Amino acid sequence: MIVDGKRVWIDSHVHVRGWSEDGSGEREFSIGDIMRVMDADAAHLVWIISYSFPGIRAISSSPADGVPWTNAGQLRLVQEAPEGRIFGSIGVHPGALEQSLEAIDLYAGEHGFVQVGEVLGYSMGFELDCPEMVQIALKAAEHGVPVQCHCSTAGQPQGEQMRQTINLARMVPEAKIIAAHAIGGTNSYTHITAAEVYAMMGGENLWLEIRDFNNREWVREAVERLGSERLIVGTDWISRALPPFPPYGILFPFESADENPYPCTVASLEG
């Protein structure tokens, strides 16, 4: 797709905080600071944004209060952005099931948010396939939005996050389930193989994100074994501290373009 002479590049996994870094008040940057990052690339960037560290801390410490507070901040970001450039992802927690289901109804149903997540079971102390997550996935399915589940690129040595993600997909076949940043780290082959076996068994509701495009052998393997239609872009770009923010395309561990192993452009990710 071409928009304004640029090829469209959709990233489903971007973190932009809706409140101040310490969570005490309004955020310290404008939507213009975010658009400068997006407009600097030769591609027409479209982002699906989820909460960042203030939201993680708020939801972790008090899920019932943190879920509505975090989502309210994300809504303002989406509303301030130029139309069609930034879409929202809904923060949830199974420990605040009522608030999470209400959030999906409100933000997917009334405000046009397009995703649930990122669901951070590993850091918030719950399993991705717990009974409450099944209810959250069912609610997401009612609105036709996917559930984005964190699957560590290098942690979870026993593969528990991917196992839970696939089990959630199995238990709620009507839901669309995304294994977040599944491809790009040392767990890539495990994730690809697990997804391949799930597909062989008839599973049709699982998608894998590509986070680190510099690991070409893993990306090629995923395309060959799963098909490109099962893969989506999810770079895990994050708005660190204060602007100016790092360029789009920078790998998660790095803070400056000079550290990155390739130029910070969509063209480099595609190449």
N, C-alpha and C positions, 0 to 999 in steps of 0.2 A: 504494500500500500504506500502511495506517495501523497504527502501533504505539504503544500507550499514548496514543492520542488525537492523535498527531503524524504528519504525512506523512513517509515515509521519503525521504531524500536520500542517494544513494550517490555518493561521490567516489572515483574510481579512481586519483587522482594526488595523494598527500599525502606529504610528507617529514618523518619523525620519526627522529631519530638514536637508536640503541640504546646508544651509548657516550658518554663525556664529549666535550665539544666539541673538545678537543685530542687525543682518541683514546688518552689515557693510562690510562684506567680506567673505573669505573662512571659511568653518566650521573648528572647532578646534579639530576634532577627525577623526580617520581613519575608513575605513570600517572594519578593524580588530577589533576595539572596539565593533562594532555591532556584528560581527561574534562570538566574545567571549561570548556574551549573548546567542546567538542562539545555539552555540555548547555546552554550559554548560548543556543543558537538555538531558535527556535520549532519547527523541523523536527527529526525524529529522524535525526541524522547517523550514517552508516556510512562508515568510511574504509578504503581499501586503502593501506597505508603502505609506502613504500620508504625506503631508507637516505638519509642526508643527508651533510653535508660530511666528517665523520670517515671514513665508509665510502668516499666518493669518493676521498679521499686514500689510504686503505689499499689499495683495489683498484687504483688507478692506479700506486702505487709498487711493489707486489708482488702481482700478481693471484692467484697460487697461495695465498698466505697471507691476502690481503685478502678473498677471496670467503667462505671459511668463517667468518672472524672477524666480518665484517659481518653475515652472516646469523644468526649466533648471537645477536648483540645484538637484531636485529629479532624473533627468536623470543620473547625474554623480554617484549618489549613486548606482543606478541599474547597471550601466555599470561596476562599480568597484567590485561589489559583485560576489562571485562564481556563476557560471551558475546554474540556477534553484532554487536559494535560496531566492532571493528578486525580487519582481515584482513591477512595478510602478502603482500609481493611479494618475489621472490627475486633477489638480486644475482648477476650473472654477468659473465664477461669471456671473450672468445674466446681470449685468451692464456693462460687457465687452463681449458682445455676439460674436462679430467678432473674438476677440482673443481667446475666449473659444472654438468656433467651429474649429478654426485653430489648437488649441492645441490638440483637440481630433483627428483630421485628422493626425497631425504630430506624436503624442506620441502613439496613438493606432494603427495608420496605418503604421508607419515606425519604431517605437522603441519598439513595443510589450508590451506597458502598458496594463493592463488587467481590469482597472476600472476607473470610473470617480468619483472623490470625495476626501475627504469627503466634501459634499455640506453643508455649514454652514449658512443656511438662518437666523437662530435665532440671530447669532452674527454679521452677515454682513448686516442685514437690508432688507432682501427680503423674499418673500414667496416661498416655494418650488414648488408650482404649478402655478407660474406666467407664462405668455406667453413665455418669453425667456427661462425658464426652460423646457418648452415643446419642444422648438427647440433643446436645449442641449440634452434632452433625445432621441429625434429622431436621432440626429447625433450619439449618443452613440450606438443606436440600429443598425445603418448602419454598425458599426464596431463590433457588437456583444459583447460589454462590458457593464456591469451593472452600474447603477448610485446609489451611496451610499449617502443617505440623512440622516442628523443628526436628530434623535428623542431622546429627552432628557430622561434619566433614571428617573429623579426626578422633573425636571422643567415642563414647559408647562402645568400648572394645568388644562387648558381647552382642552388639547389634540390637540392643533392646528398643531403641527409638524407632528404627525401621520396622522391627517386628510389630511394635504397638501400632504404628501407622498403617501397616498393611492389614492388621487385624481389625482396626477401625473401619477401613475400607470394606473388608469382608462382611462385617456386621451391619454396615449401612450401605448396601449396594446402590441405593438411590442417590447417595451423596457423592460429590466430587472431592477427592482427597489429593492433596499435594504434599509430597515429601520435600520439604524445604532444604535448599542447598545440598541436595543429595549427591551431586556430581561435582568433583573438583578437589576433593581431599583423599586421604588414604583409605577411606571407607567406600570409595566409588564403586569398585568391583563388587563388593558385598551388596550395595544398594541396587546396582544394575541387575545382578543375578537374582536377588529377591524379587524385584519387580518383574523380571522375565518369567520366573516360576509362577508368580501370581497371575500373570497374563495367560500363561499356558493352562492354568487351572480355570480359566474363564473370567478372571477379574478384568473389568473394563472401566474402572472408575479411579485409577491411580495415575498421577502424573509426577514426573521428577524434575526438579529445578537444576539447572546448570549454574553453579556459582562461579567457579574459577575456570575461565576459558583457556588459560595458558596450558593446562594439562590436556593437550590435544588427544593423546591416546585414549583417555577416559571418555572424552566427548565423542570421538569416533566410535568407540565400543558401544556407547549408549545408543547412538544413531543406528548402528548396524543391528543391535540385538533388540531394541525396543521400538525403533521407528521414530522419526522426527516429530510425529504428531503426539507423542507421549512426553515430549521434552519442552520445557518452558524456561525463559530467562529469569533468573533470580539471583542477582549479584550480591545482595546484602550490603549495598552502599548505605552509608550512615552519615548523617549530618553531625560531625564531631563538634563539640564545644561551641565556638563562635565563628561567624564568617570572617574572612573568606573560607568557604568549605573546600575540601579536596575535590579534584575533578572527577567526573563520572568515569568509571572504568577502573578506578584504583582498587586493588585487592584489599580485602577486609583488614589484614594485619598492618597495612602500611598507612602512613599519614601524609606522605608527600609523593608527588609524581616522580621525583627523582629515585625513590625507592622501588617503584613499580617495575616488574620485569618486562613490561612492554608499554608502548604509548597509551595514555589514558583516553582512548577513543573507541567508539563502537566499531569502527573499521578494524581496529586491532583485535577486538573480540571475535569478529566475523572471520578474519583472515586465518 
